[in-house]
Amino acid sequence: MPDITVTDETYTRLSEFKQVVEAVVDEQLDFATCAETVLIRGMDSMLEDLIGSQEVSTLIASFQQIAARFPAQVYAFVAETLKRGASAQQQDQLRRKLGFSIPHED
């Protein structure tokens, strides 16, 4: 695992903040796991701050542009998300909306 250098003050704050993270997740964490959790949550929060206030149309256009640049990753992600989260009824509605017909068994 790569090392990350932080100031002594930041290290102390993170060391003391570990107890807050452990209270939230309700389990003991090693320092590296705690640091990774804080970093990931921080990055997610910053990304949310940056894009959360955008118009839906801007977010859709951005998603479409990402899909154009990285089609394999984006479309695989969309397919996995649909398989995992959409109910059969939602999938049926989506198929119809996208113009896909579903063969009916006799």
C-alpha positions in Angstrom: 0.0 0.0 0.0 1.4 3.4 -0.9 2.2 5.8 1.9 0.6 9.2 2.3 2.4 12.0 4.1 0.4 14.5 6.2 1.4 17.1 8.7 1.7 16.1 12.3 -1.4 18.2 13.1 -3.5 16.4 10.4 -2.2 13.0 11.7 -3.2 13.9 15.2 -6.6 15.1 14.1 -7.2 11.9 12.1 -6.0 9.7 15.0 -8.5 11.4 17.3 -11.2 11.4 14.7 -10.9 7.6 14.5 -13.1 7.3 17.6 -15.9 9.2 15.8 -15.7 6.9 12.7 -15.7 3.8 15.0 -18.8 5.1 16.8 -20.6 5.6 13.5 -19.7 2.2 12.1 -20.0 0.6 15.5 -16.8 -1.4 15.2 -13.1 -1.1 15.9 -11.0 -0.1 12.8 -7.3 -0.2 12.2 -5.8 3.2 11.5 -5.3 2.5 7.7 -8.9 1.5 7.3 -10.1 4.5 9.2 -7.9 6.8 7.1 -9.2 5.3 3.9 -12.8 5.6 5.1 -12.3 9.3 5.9 -10.5 10.0 2.5 -13.2 8.2 0.5 -16.0 9.9 2.3 -14.2 13.2 1.9 -13.8 12.7 -1.8 -17.4 11.6 -2.2 -18.6 14.7 -0.2 -16.5 17.1 -2.3 -17.8 15.5 -5.5 -21.3 15.9 -4.2 -20.7 19.5 -3.4 -19.3 20.1 -6.9 -22.1 18.4 -8.9 -25.0 18.3 -6.5 -26.3 21.7 -7.4 -26.2 21.2 -11.2 -29.3 21.0 -13.3 -30.5 17.5 -14.1 -30.0 18.2 -17.8 -26.3 19.1 -17.2 -25.8 15.9 -15.2 -27.4 13.8 -17.9 -25.3 15.4 -20.6 -22.2 14.8 -18.5 -23.1 11.2 -18.0 -23.6 10.8 -21.7 -20.2 12.4 -22.4 -18.6 10.0 -19.9 -20.4 7.1 -21.6 -19.0 8.3 -25.0 -15.4 8.3 -23.6 -15.7 5.1 -21.5 -18.5 3.0 -23.1 -17.5 -0.4 -21.7 -17.3 0.8 -18.1 -20.3 3.1 -18.1 -22.7 0.6 -19.9 -21.5 -2.3 -17.8 -22.2 -0.2 -14.7 -25.6 0.8 -15.9 -26.5 -2.8 -16.8 -25.3 -4.1 -13.3 -27.3 -1.3 -11.6 -30.4 -2.2 -13.5 -30.0 -5.9 -12.8 -29.4 -5.3 -9.1 -31.9 -2.6 -8.4 -34.8 -2.5 -10.8 -37.9 -4.6 -10.1 -39.3 -6.7 -12.9 -42.1 -4.1 -13.4 -39.6 -1.2 -13.6 -37.5 -3.2 -16.1 -40.6 -3.8 -18.2 -41.5 -0.1 -18.2 -38.0 0.8 -19.1 -37.9 -1.7 -22.0 -41.1 -0.3 -23.4 -39.8 3.3 -23.0 -36.6 2.4 -24.8 -38.6 0.6 -27.6 -37.6 -3.0 -26.7 -40.3 -5.6 -27.0 -40.5 -8.5 -24.7 -41.4 -11.9 -26.3 -44.4 -13.4 -24.6 -44.6 -17.1 -24.0 -47.8 -18.8 -25.1 
